[in-house]
Amino acid sequence: MDTSSKRHPKGLWVLFFTEMWERFSYYGMRALLVLYLTTSIMNGGFAYAENHALEIYGIFTGLVYLTPILGGIIADRFIGQRKSVFIGGIVMAMGQAAMAYSEYIAVPGGGEAIQTLREFWLFIGLGLLILGNGFFKPNISTMVGRLYAEGDPRKDSAFTIFYMGINLGAFLAPFIAGYLGESVGWAWGFGSVSVGMVLGVIWFWLEQGKLGTIGFGPKRQFKGEVEKLNLRDWGEVWIWVLAIAGFIFLFVKTWWIMPEAVTSWIVRIVALGAISVIAYMVIKNTTGKTEWSRIGAILVFCFFNIFFWSGFEQAGGTFNLFARDLTDRMIGSFEINASWFQSVNAALIVGLAPVFSMLWIWLGRLNPNTPVKFGLGLSLLAIGFVVMFMADTKASPDNLVSPLWLVAVYLLHTMGELCLSPIGLSMISKLSPPKITSLMMGLWFGSTALANYLAGALKSILETYLPGMNLFLFLVITSGSAALLMFLISPWLKKLMRGID
């Protein structure tokens, strides 16, 4: 940990660019997934109905944020964060390659056999991305926190800088992968983000010496102030990679032939087992009233986190379809790719993150505490959906609306994200008991997992239980109510945090 100066340690930039390439990989795929699934078979897609595609998107993005709980436990207890990042990066590169292959083997008029094979490789790719992300996501965020001593004032600023790395990758991905996927071929789009993930792994391998000794397992004996993976470590990394690939292959191969009743019971048992393991780990490693109080605060924040991300993650689903079907994307004779709108949020993050970072410092004692910042984030989300509801009521296939409607929504949602997300990451690293920091980071992403699933499934849920209810109006009501409640309980929640702001 570098605590000797006001400058950030060099390790932050190692993690910054590693995360940038991983987010390039993820957001490139995210910008393409729903469009790919709903495109006609003749054009290389799967011709899925919109609701079905959104449900797949919701399940996938939900599991992407759920598996970090498992990855956090494995890193904390056994292999450490550094090997976990390598494992996750390699597996995700393989997953993107499998997604590319699912379109590469497409043959117009190839019949049911080809489509079945394509679906097999599609779900192989999604499965690898889900588990790879579980190893990568919580552990690189944990390593950022461990670069700084407890109470170091630079930590919030570090997470904001780190968040800019996330969004730099997210900005570039839709332009590159989106253009290649929509204009050249879906395999080119997914292939480009696979290459991006490979570049991220190579960068992390070359620059890992700047991380000192952080990120290794609990039993590691250090020979100096700098530690790198040795041959035994790499052997362990590749054993994990091959085991994960084998598991996903067998899982996809057998899941389809199981009766639905059996798969439902498997899901319930796994969910119960996961909850039990998490509860056991938290109970075993949490002591004293202060730690338990802070754990309570984390759980409350996780609850409100669900409201925010179930709205925000409409971006990759309903917003993406709105951009394709109901937005006027012509500038003269040039047509904007629908996936390019996914870059707006990231561009705004890169531009606004330094402003927000300086704002929190400039406010000094007037700086809102974490609960109030959460309330502000939810309020801006609700206002964004007011704008989106107005756009939706004006739009039709015969009356395409200006792209400025979507840009305005992204601006409001981005400001809300900056009030909530980087502050949330920093808050978890500060509130968590030291032995289970990665686990609690995984739990944080677990709440985001549920939110992502709801984001994809919400349209179908409303059509089933509240027919006629406009999705965007519903989100105005839920996010606005959550914002009001967060403002009301913020004094009590601040007490639960026991001195952590």
C-alpha positions as CSV (number, residue, x, y, z in Angstrom):
1,M,0.0,0.0,0.0
2,D,1.3,3.4,-1.0
3,T,0.7,6.0,1.7
4,S,3.7,8.1,1.3
5,S,2.4,10.9,-0.9
6,K,-0.7,12.6,-2.3
7,R,0.0,10.9,-5.7
8,H,-1.9,7.7,-6.5
9,P,0.2,4.5,-6.5
10,K,1.3,3.2,-9.9
11,G,-0.7,0.0,-9.3
12,L,-3.9,2.1,-9.7
13,W,-3.1,2.6,-13.4
14,V,-2.4,-1.1,-13.8
15,L,-5.9,-1.9,-12.6
16,F,-7.3,1.0,-14.5
17,F,-6.3,-0.3,-17.9
18,T,-7.0,-3.9,-17.1
19,E,-10.5,-3.0,-16.1
20,M,-10.8,-0.7,-19.2
21,W,-10.2,-3.7,-21.5
22,E,-12.5,-6.0,-19.6
23,R,-15.3,-3.4,-19.8
24,F,-14.5,-2.9,-23.5
25,S,-15.2,-6.6,-23.8
26,Y,-18.4,-6.7,-21.7
27,Y,-20.0,-3.5,-23.0
28,G,-19.2,-4.4,-26.6
29,M,-21.1,-7.7,-26.2
30,R,-23.9,-5.9,-24.1
31,A,-24.5,-3.4,-26.9
32,L,-24.9,-6.2,-29.4
33,L,-26.7,-9.0,-27.5
34,V,-30.4,-8.0,-27.7
35,L,-29.9,-6.7,-31.3
36,Y,-28.2,-10.0,-32.3
37,L,-30.9,-12.2,-30.7
38,T,-33.8,-10.3,-32.3
39,T,-32.2,-10.0,-35.8
40,S,-33.6,-12.3,-38.5
41,I,-32.0,-15.6,-39.2
42,M,-31.2,-14.5,-42.8
43,N,-29.2,-11.6,-41.3
44,G,-27.2,-13.9,-39.0
45,G,-29.4,-13.5,-35.8
46,F,-31.8,-15.8,-34.0
47,A,-35.1,-14.1,-34.7
48,Y,-36.2,-14.3,-31.1
49,A,-39.2,-12.3,-29.9
50,E,-38.3,-9.1,-28.1
51,N,-39.6,-10.3,-24.7
52,H,-37.7,-13.5,-25.0
53,A,-34.5,-11.7,-26.0
54,L,-34.9,-9.3,-23.1
55,E,-35.4,-12.2,-20.7
56,I,-32.2,-13.8,-21.9
57,Y,-30.5,-10.5,-21.5
58,G,-31.8,-10.1,-18.0
59,I,-30.8,-13.6,-16.9
60,F,-27.3,-13.2,-18.4
61,T,-26.6,-9.8,-16.9
62,G,-28.1,-10.9,-13.6
63,L,-25.8,-13.9,-13.4
64,V,-22.9,-11.8,-14.5
65,Y,-23.3,-9.8,-11.3
66,L,-24.3,-12.9,-9.2
67,T,-21.2,-15.0,-9.8
68,P,-18.9,-12.5,-8.2
69,I,-20.1,-13.7,-4.8
70,L,-18.6,-17.1,-5.6
71,G,-15.5,-15.6,-7.1
72,G,-15.1,-13.4,-4.0
73,I,-15.2,-16.4,-1.7
74,I,-12.7,-18.4,-3.8
75,A,-10.3,-15.5,-3.9
76,D,-10.6,-14.6,-0.2
77,R,-10.2,-18.2,1.0
78,F,-8.0,-19.9,-1.5
79,I,-6.3,-18.4,-4.6
80,G,-6.2,-14.6,-4.0
81,Q,-7.3,-11.8,-6.2
82,R,-4.5,-11.7,-8.7
83,K,-4.9,-15.3,-10.0
84,S,-8.6,-14.8,-10.0
85,V,-8.3,-11.8,-12.4
86,F,-6.1,-13.9,-14.8
87,I,-8.6,-16.8,-14.7
88,G,-11.6,-14.5,-15.3
89,G,-9.9,-12.6,-18.1
90,I,-8.9,-15.8,-20.0
91,V,-12.3,-17.4,-19.6
92,M,-14.1,-14.3,-20.8
93,A,-11.9,-14.1,-23.9
94,M,-12.9,-17.7,-24.7
95,G,-16.6,-16.8,-24.1
96,Q,-16.5,-13.9,-26.5
97,A,-14.8,-16.1,-29.1
98,A,-17.6,-18.7,-28.6
99,M,-20.2,-15.9,-29.2
100,A,-18.4,-15.0,-32.4
101,Y,-18.4,-18.7,-33.5
102,S,-22.2,-18.9,-33.0
103,E,-22.6,-16.5,-35.9
104,Y,-19.6,-17.6,-37.9
105,I,-21.2,-21.0,-38.5
106,A,-24.6,-19.5,-39.5
107,V,-25.7,-20.7,-43.0
108,P,-28.8,-19.0,-44.5
109,G,-31.4,-21.7,-44.9
110,G,-29.2,-24.2,-43.0
111,G,-32.2,-25.7,-41.2
112,E,-32.9,-26.7,-37.6
113,A,-29.6,-28.6,-37.0
114,I,-27.5,-25.5,-37.7
115,Q,-29.7,-23.3,-35.5
116,T,-29.4,-25.9,-32.7
117,L,-25.7,-25.9,-33.0
118,R,-25.6,-22.1,-33.1
119,E,-27.7,-21.9,-29.9
120,F,-25.3,-24.4,-28.3
121,W,-22.3,-22.1,-28.9
122,L,-24.3,-19.0,-28.0
123,F,-25.0,-20.5,-24.5
124,I,-21.5,-21.8,-24.2
125,G,-20.3,-18.2,-24.8
126,L,-22.7,-16.7,-22.3
127,G,-21.8,-19.3,-19.7
128,L,-18.1,-18.7,-20.0
129,L,-18.7,-14.9,-19.7
130,I,-20.8,-15.4,-16.6
131,L,-18.3,-17.5,-14.7
132,G,-15.3,-15.5,-16.0
133,N,-16.8,-12.3,-14.8
134,G,-17.4,-13.9,-11.4
135,F,-13.7,-14.4,-11.0
136,F,-12.7,-11.0,-12.4
137,K,-15.2,-8.4,-11.2
138,P,-15.1,-8.4,-7.4
139,N,-11.4,-9.1,-7.2
140,I,-10.0,-6.2,-9.3
141,S,-12.3,-3.8,-7.3
142,T,-11.0,-5.2,-4.1
143,M,-7.4,-4.8,-5.2
144,V,-8.0,-1.1,-5.8
145,G,-9.1,-0.7,-2.2
146,R,-6.1,-2.6,-0.9
147,L,-3.7,-0.1,-2.6
148,Y,-4.6,2.3,0.2
149,A,-4.4,2.2,4.0
150,E,-7.6,2.4,6.1
151,G,-8.7,6.0,6.3
152,D,-6.6,7.2,3.4
153,P,-8.5,10.2,1.9
154,R,-7.4,9.2,-1.6
155,K,-9.6,6.1,-1.7
156,D,-12.8,7.8,-2.9
157,S,-10.8,9.6,-5.6
158,A,-9.1,6.4,-6.6
159,F,-12.5,4.6,-7.1
160,T,-13.7,7.5,-9.2
161,I,-10.6,7.3,-11.4
162,F,-11.0,3.6,-11.6
163,Y,-14.7,4.2,-12.6
164,M,-13.4,6.4,-15.5
165,G,-11.4,3.4,-16.7
166,I,-14.6,1.3,-16.7
167,N,-16.3,3.9,-18.8
168,L,-13.5,4.6,-21.2
169,G,-13.8,0.9,-22.2
170,A,-17.6,1.2,-22.3
171,F,-17.4,4.2,-24.5
172,L,-15.0,2.7,-27.1
173,A,-16.8,-0.7,-27.3
174,P,-20.1,0.2,-28.9
175,F,-18.4,2.2,-31.6
176,I,-15.9,-0.5,-32.5
177,A,-17.9,-3.7,-31.7
178,G,-21.2,-2.1,-32.6
179,Y,-20.0,-1.0,-36.0
180,L,-18.4,-4.3,-36.8
181,G,-21.4,-6.3,-35.4
182,E,-24.2,-4.3,-37.1
183,S,-22.4,-3.3,-40.3
184,V,-19.9,-6.0,-41.1
185,G,-21.0,-9.2,-39.3
186,W,-22.0,-10.2,-35.7
187,A,-18.9,-12.5,-35.6
188,W,-16.6,-9.5,-36.2
189,G,-18.3,-7.6,-33.4
190,F,-17.9,-10.4,-30.8
191,G,-14.5,-11.3,-32.1
192,S,-13.3,-7.7,-31.6
193,V,-14.2,-7.7,-27.9
194,S,-12.5,-11.1,-27.5
195,V,-9.3,-9.5,-28.7
196,G,-9.9,-6.6,-26.3
197,M,-10.1,-9.1,-23.3
198,V,-6.8,-10.8,-24.5
199,L,-5.1,-7.3,-24.5
200,G,-6.3,-6.7,-21.0
201,V,-4.8,-10.0,-19.7
202,I,-1.5,-9.3,-21.5
203,W,-1.4,-5.8,-19.9
204,F,-2.1,-7.2,-16.4
205,W,0.6,-9.8,-16.9
206,L,3.3,-7.3,-18.1
207,E,2.5,-4.7,-15.4
208,Q,1.7,-6.8,-12.3
209,G,5.0,-6.0,-10.6
210,K,3.7,-2.5,-9.9
211,L,1.1,-4.0,-7.6
212,G,3.7,-5.0,-5.0
213,T,2.5,-7.9,-3.0
214,I,-1.3,-7.3,-3.0
215,G,-3.7,-9.8,-4.4
216,F,-2.2,-13.1,-3.4
217,G,-3.8,-15.9,-1.3
218,P,-3.8,-15.8,2.5
219,K,-1.0,-18.3,2.8
220,R,1.5,-16.7,0.4
221,Q,5.0,-16.2,1.7
222,F,6.6,-13.1,0.1
223,K,10.3,-13.0,-0.8
224,G,10.4,-9.2,-1.3
225,E,8.3,-6.1,-1.9
226,V,7.3,-7.2,-5.4
227,E,5.7,-10.5,-6.2
228,K,4.6,-12.0,-9.5
229,L,2.9,-15.2,-10.6
230,N,5.4,-18.1,-10.8
231,L,5.1,-21.3,-12.8
232,R,3.1,-23.1,-10.1
233,D,0.7,-20.1,-10.0
234,W,0.2,-20.3,-13.8
235,G,-0.3,-24.0,-13.6
236,E,-3.1,-23.4,-11.1
237,V,-4.6,-20.6,-13.3
238,W,-4.8,-23.0,-16.3
239,I,-6.3,-25.8,-14.2
240,W,-9.1,-23.4,-13.2
241,V,-9.6,-22.2,-16.8
242,L,-9.9,-25.7,-18.2
243,A,-12.1,-26.9,-15.3
244,I,-14.5,-23.9,-15.9
245,A,-14.6,-24.5,-19.7
246,G,-15.3,-28.2,-19.1
247,F,-18.0,-27.5,-16.6
248,I,-19.8,-25.0,-19.0
249,F,-19.6,-27.4,-21.9
250,L,-21.1,-30.3,-19.9
251,F,-23.7,-28.0,-18.3
252,V,-25.0,-26.6,-21.6
253,K,-24.9,-30.1,-23.1
254,T,-27.0,-31.7,-20.3
255,W,-29.3,-28.8,-19.2
256,W,-31.4,-28.9,-22.3
257,I,-32.2,-32.6,-22.0
258,M,-33.3,-32.3,-18.3
259,P,-37.0,-32.2,-17.4
260,E,-38.1,-28.7,-16.4
261,A,-39.1,-29.9,-12.9
262,V,-35.5,-31.1,-12.3
263,T,-33.9,-27.9,-13.5
264,S,-36.3,-25.9,-11.3
265,W,-35.2,-27.9,-8.2
266,I,-31.6,-27.5,-9.1
267,V,-32.0,-23.7,-9.2
268,R,-33.7,-23.7,-5.8
269,I,-31.1,-25.9,-4.2
270,V,-28.2,-23.9,-5.6
271,A,-29.9,-20.6,-4.5
272,L,-30.5,-22.0,-1.0
273,G,-26.9,-23.3,-0.8
274,A,-25.5,-20.0,-1.9
275,I,-27.5,-18.0,0.7
276,S,-26.4,-20.5,3.4
277,V,-22.7,-20.2,2.5
278,I,-22.8,-16.4,2.4
279,A,-24.6,-16.3,5.8
280,Y,-22.1,-18.7,7.3
281,M,-19.1,-16.7,6.0
282,V,-20.6,-13.4,7.2
283,I,-21.4,-14.7,10.7
284,K,-18.0,-16.4,11.1
285,N,-16.0,-13.4,10.1
286,T,-18.0,-10.5,11.7
287,T,-17.4,-9.6,15.3
288,G,-18.6,-6.8,17.6
289,K,-21.4,-4.3,17.4
290,T,-19.6,-1.9,15.1
291,E,-19.0,-4.6,12.4
292,W,-22.5,-5.9,12.7
293,S,-24.0,-2.5,12.4
294,R,-21.9,-1.8,9.3
295,I,-23.1,-5.1,7.8
296,G,-26.6,-4.0,8.4
297,A,-25.9,-0.7,6.5
298,I,-24.5,-2.7,3.6
299,L,-27.6,-4.8,3.3
300,V,-29.8,-1.6,3.3
301,F,-27.7,-0.1,0.6
302,C,-27.9,-3.4,-1.4
303,F,-31.7,-3.1,-1.2
304,F,-31.8,0.4,-2.7
305,N,-29.2,-0.6,-5.2
306,I,-31.7,-3.0,-6.7
307,F,-34.1,-0.1,-7.5
308,F,-31.4,1.9,-9.2
309,W,-30.0,-0.7,-11.5
310,S,-33.3,-2.3,-12.5
311,G,-34.0,1.1,-14.0
312,F,-30.6,2.0,-15.2
313,E,-30.0,-1.3,-17.0
314,Q,-32.9,-0.7,-19.4
315,A,-30.1,0.9,-21.4
316,G,-29.0,-2.4,-22.9
317,G,-32.5,-3.7,-23.4
318,T,-35.5,-1.5,-24.0
319,F,-33.4,1.6,-24.7
320,N,-31.5,-0.3,-27.3
321,L,-34.7,-1.5,-29.0
322,F,-36.1,2.1,-28.7
323,A,-33.0,3.4,-30.5
324,R,-33.3,0.9,-33.2
325,D,-37.1,1.0,-33.8
326,L,-38.4,4.4,-32.7
327,T,-35.5,6.9,-33.0
328,D,-34.6,8.9,-36.1
329,R,-31.0,7.9,-36.6
330,M,-30.4,9.6,-40.0
331,I,-28.0,12.5,-40.3
332,G,-28.4,13.5,-43.9
333,S,-27.6,10.2,-45.8
334,F,-25.6,8.7,-42.8
335,E,-27.4,6.3,-40.4
336,I,-26.2,6.1,-36.8
337,N,-25.9,2.5,-35.6
338,A,-28.4,1.8,-32.8
339,S,-25.6,0.3,-30.6
340,W,-23.7,3.6,-30.7
341,F,-26.2,5.1,-28.3
342,Q,-24.7,2.8,-25.7
343,S,-21.6,5.0,-25.8
344,V,-23.4,8.1,-24.6
345,N,-23.5,7.1,-20.9
346,A,-19.8,6.2,-21.0
347,A,-18.8,9.4,-22.7
348,L,-20.7,11.4,-20.1
349,I,-19.1,9.5,-17.3
350,V,-15.6,10.2,-18.6
351,G,-16.5,13.9,-18.9
352,L,-18.4,14.3,-15.6
353,A,-16.5,11.9,-13.3
354,P,-13.7,14.4,-12.7
355,V,-16.3,17.2,-12.1
356,F,-18.1,15.1,-9.5
357,S,-14.8,14.0,-7.9
358,M,-13.7,17.6,-7.4
359,L,-17.2,18.6,-6.4
360,W,-17.2,16.2,-3.4
361,I,-13.8,17.6,-2.3
362,W,-14.8,21.2,-2.9
363,L,-18.0,20.8,-0.8
364,G,-15.9,19.8,2.2
365,R,-18.1,19.7,5.3
366,L,-21.1,20.3,3.1
367,N,-20.4,17.1,1.1
368,P,-23.6,14.9,1.3
369,N,-23.1,11.7,3.2
370,T,-23.5,8.4,1.3
371,P,-27.2,7.8,2.0
372,V,-28.0,11.3,0.7
373,K,-25.9,10.7,-2.4
374,F,-27.9,7.4,-2.9
375,G,-31.1,9.4,-2.7
376,L,-29.9,11.9,-5.2
377,G,-28.9,9.1,-7.6
378,L,-32.4,7.6,-7.4
379,S,-34.0,11.0,-7.9
380,L,-32.1,11.6,-11.1
381,L,-33.0,8.1,-12.3
382,A,-36.7,8.9,-11.7
383,I,-36.5,12.3,-13.6
384,G,-34.8,10.5,-16.5
385,F,-37.7,8.1,-16.7
386,V,-40.2,11.0,-16.8
387,V,-38.3,12.2,-19.9
388,M,-38.3,8.6,-21.3
389,F,-42.0,8.2,-20.7
390,M,-42.7,11.5,-22.6
391,A,-40.6,10.2,-25.5
392,D,-42.3,6.9,-25.6
393,T,-45.8,8.5,-25.8
394,K,-44.7,10.6,-28.8
395,A,-42.9,7.8,-30.7
396,S,-44.3,5.3,-33.2
397,P,-42.8,3.5,-36.2
398,D,-44.4,6.2,-38.4
399,N,-43.3,9.0,-36.1
400,L,-39.6,8.5,-35.2
401,V,-38.4,10.9,-32.4
402,S,-35.2,12.9,-32.1
403,P,-32.2,11.1,-30.7
404,L,-31.9,14.0,-28.2
405,W,-34.6,12.4,-26.1
406,L,-32.3,9.4,-25.4
407,V,-29.3,11.7,-24.9
408,A,-31.3,13.7,-22.3
409,V,-32.2,10.4,-20.5
410,Y,-28.6,9.2,-20.5
411,L,-27.4,12.5,-19.1
412,L,-29.8,12.4,-16.2
413,H,-29.1,8.7,-15.5
414,T,-25.4,9.3,-15.8
415,M,-25.5,12.0,-13.1
416,G,-27.5,9.6,-10.9
417,E,-24.9,6.9,-11.5
418,L,-22.1,9.2,-10.4
419,C,-23.9,9.9,-7.2
420,L,-24.3,6.2,-6.4
421,S,-22.1,3.7,-8.1
422,P,-18.4,4.8,-7.4
423,I,-19.5,5.9,-3.9
424,G,-21.1,2.5,-3.4
425,L,-17.9,0.6,-4.4
426,S,-15.8,2.8,-2.0
427,M,-18.4,2.3,0.7
428,I,-18.3,-1.5,0.5
429,S,-14.5,-1.5,0.8
430,K,-14.7,0.7,3.9
431,L,-17.7,-0.9,5.7
432,S,-16.7,-4.6,5.2
433,P,-14.9,-6.6,7.8
434,P,-11.3,-7.1,6.5
435,K,-11.6,-10.9,6.1
436,I,-14.6,-10.8,3.9
437,T,-14.1,-7.7,1.8
438,S,-14.2,-9.6,-1.5
439,L,-17.3,-11.5,-0.4
440,M,-19.1,-8.3,0.5
441,M,-18.1,-6.8,-2.8
442,G,-19.6,-9.9,-4.4
443,L,-22.8,-9.4,-2.3
444,W,-23.0,-5.9,-3.6
445,F,-22.7,-7.1,-7.2
446,G,-25.3,-9.8,-6.2
447,S,-27.9,-7.1,-5.5
448,T,-27.0,-5.6,-8.9
449,A,-27.5,-9.2,-10.3
450,L,-31.1,-9.2,-9.1
451,A,-31.6,-5.7,-10.5
452,N,-30.3,-6.8,-13.9
453,Y,-32.5,-9.8,-14.0
454,L,-35.5,-7.5,-13.2
455,A,-34.4,-5.1,-15.9
456,G,-34.8,-7.7,-18.5
457,A,-37.8,-9.5,-17.1
458,L,-39.8,-6.4,-16.1
459,K,-41.6,-5.9,-19.5
460,S,-42.9,-9.5,-19.4
461,I,-43.8,-9.2,-15.7
462,L,-45.9,-6.0,-16.3
463,E,-47.6,-7.5,-19.3
464,T,-48.6,-10.5,-17.1
465,Y,-49.6,-8.8,-13.9
466,L,-50.2,-5.1,-14.9
467,P,-51.4,-5.2,-18.5
468,G,-51.6,-1.7,-19.9
469,M,-49.0,-0.2,-17.5
470,N,-46.3,1.6,-19.4
471,L,-42.9,0.3,-18.4
472,F,-41.3,3.7,-18.1
473,L,-44.1,5.2,-16.1
474,F,-43.8,2.2,-13.7
475,L,-40.1,3.0,-13.3
476,V,-40.9,6.6,-12.6
477,I,-43.1,5.5,-9.7
478,T,-40.7,2.9,-8.2
479,S,-37.4,4.9,-8.5
480,G,-39.1,8.0,-7.2
481,S,-40.6,6.2,-4.2
482,A,-37.2,4.6,-3.4
483,A,-35.5,8.1,-3.6
484,L,-38.0,9.5,-1.1
485,L,-37.6,6.6,1.3
486,M,-33.8,6.9,1.2
487,F,-33.9,10.6,2.1
488,L,-36.2,9.8,5.0
489,I,-34.1,7.0,6.5
490,S,-30.7,8.7,5.8
491,P,-30.1,9.8,9.4
492,W,-30.7,6.3,10.8
493,L,-28.6,4.7,8.0
494,K,-25.7,7.1,8.8
495,K,-25.8,5.9,12.4
496,L,-25.6,2.3,11.2
497,M,-22.4,3.1,9.4
498,R,-20.6,3.9,12.7
499,G,-18.4,6.8,11.7
500,I,-17.9,5.9,8.0
501,D,-19.1,8.6,5.6
